[in-house]
Amino acid sequence: MKNFERPTLSHAESTEGAVEIITTRERFISLARELAESQESFSFPGITAEAYARFKQDEEEIPGYTDFATPIDALIGKFQKEGMRVIVGADNHNVFLVPAHCPDTDIDANTIKVRTLTDTAEDPRMSALITAEKNWDSLS
């Protein structure tokens, strides 16, 4: 496993497999860019029940939803089959996940936000990213 700089790490010692505690928005974006540029595929830990319910509600209430977005059940199937990869929006602040083999032309219809994932990611870098985005308001 690759170790990376931990300038904002709030615990003392770095160990193989330890989850970084991200304390700044700058480090969050830096890690997201690093993972996006690597094009690395990560296993899909699933989404929270709340996020799933919101996706299903949108599918039912927004006319033409499936004209511009992949239904959540199909999207979850893609994530489970292919894994996922990180992408950073053009504004360099929004971080999304897409199925690992998603062509760039289909990205808009196949994205989910990092915060919708459960906290059970196998990769410690992905786990750090999930936790940090869920705690966005507390980052400096």
N, C-alpha and C positions, 0 to 999 in steps of 0.2 A: 504494500500500500504506500502511496506517495504521501510524504509529509509536506505540509505547506506552511508558510509563515503564519504566525499567530500573534500579530502585534496587539490585538485587543483581547487576547485570551484572559479570562478572569480566574482560571485556576492555575496552580503553580506549575505542574509538571505535564509534559506532553507524553502520551504513551500510544503505542500502536493500536489503532482502532478507537481511540478516545474521540468523543464528540466535542468539537470546538464550540465554545460558547461565544456567539457573535454578539458584540455589544454596540457596534456602530453600523449605521446604514451604509457607510462607505465600504466596510468589510463585507456586508451582505451582497452588495452589487459586485464587488471584486470577486467573491467566490462564485456568484452566479455566472459572471462572464467567463471565469476559468472553466467551469463545468460546461458552459455552452460552447466555448471554443474547442474543447476536447472532443465534442460530438459523442461523448461516452454514453452508453446505454445503462440505465439503472432499473432494478426490479421495481415493480409497481406495488406499493404497500396498501393500496385501496384509498377510498375517499371517506370522509366522515359521513355519518348518517344525515347530519344537517345539510351538508353540501349536496348530497344525493337528492334529498327532498326538494331543495331549491332548484336543481337542474330539472327534476321531473315537473315541478310547478311551472317553470318557464316553458317547457315543452307543451304543456297543456294550455297555458294562458296567452302565450305570444303567437299571434297569427303568423304562419309561414316559418316558424322556428327552424324546421328541418331544411328550409331552403338555404339557410346560411350557417347552420351549426349541425354537427353530428349528434344524434340522440345519445344521451348519456350511457345507456346500456350498451350501445354499439361501441362507444368510445372506451368504456371500461374493458370491453372484450379486446379491443386493439391493444390497450395498455398491458393487459394480462398476457397476451400472446407475444407482443414485441418488446415489452419494456418501455421505458420513457427516456426522453432526453430533455435537457434544459435549453430554453431559448430566452434571450433578453430582447425586450421590445426596442423599437427604434429610438425611443426616448431615453434608453439606457437606465430606466428605473423599474419598469414593469417586467416581472419574471414569470414565464409560463412554462408549462410542460406539454410536450406533444408525444405521440407514439414514436418509438425509436426510428421507425422506417418511414415516417411521414414525409412526403415530398414537400419542398418549400411552397409549392403552389397550393397546397391544401392546409397550410398551417392555421389560417384564420378559423377554419371550420372544426379544428381538432385540438384546441387548446383548453387547458384548465389552469387555474392559479395554484401555486405551490401551497397556499394556505388551506386548500380543500383536502389535502392529503391527511391520512392518519399519521400519527407520530411513530410509526413502526418501520421506518426505512432501514434497510440492511446496511447501506453505505453511510458511514459517519458524516461524510460531507453533505449528503442529501438530508440526513437527519438534522444537521446544523442549519441548513437552509430552511427547512420546514419550520423548525422552532423559531428561528429569527423572524420569518415573515409573519408568523402568528403573533409575535410580540413586537411588531413593527413600531407601534406607538411608543414603546419604552426604549427603542434604540436611539442613541444620540447622533 
